[in-house]
Amino acid sequence: MKTSVYNCSVIEIDKHHHEKGNISVIENNNTVPFEVKRIYYLYDVPGGESRGGHAHKELRQLVVAASGSFDVTLDDGEVKRTFSLNRPYQGLLVVPGIWRELTNFSSGSVCLVLASMEYEESDYIREYEEFIDYKKQQK
């Protein structure tokens, strides 16, 4: 199935306000349209560095700025869209077949990622030209 950056969107995560602080809840197949199989987070990213620089064949992700801010540029081989994430109660839903670059990390930022699969190296496309060829083969 051919996917585009328009299949990706920012979704609202339940936010419950309390005078002692807020809490946001993410539930499998409810908040996110998949079952979470892996959770990881990026932090202490040095100024000027980027992360990502790859695509996935099957993996779906929800990317959340748990703290601070960063930008996510999504590329479907034809169109690019950049999302600025800076609210812990919003997450960027990224579908398979999308190249992603994470940049402009603020000091102290934490990027939380909920993934639909456990780590599987064969699911990664790490070279952009290979990604473009992969997209041309999708129908």
Secondary structure, 3 states (H helix, E strand, C coil): CCCCHHHCEEEECEEECCCCCCEEECCCCCCCCCCCCEEEEEECCCCCCCEEEEEECCCCEEEEEEECCEEEEEECCCCEEEEEECCCCEEEEECCCCEEEEECCCCCCEEEEEECCCCCHHHEECCHHHHHHHHHHCC
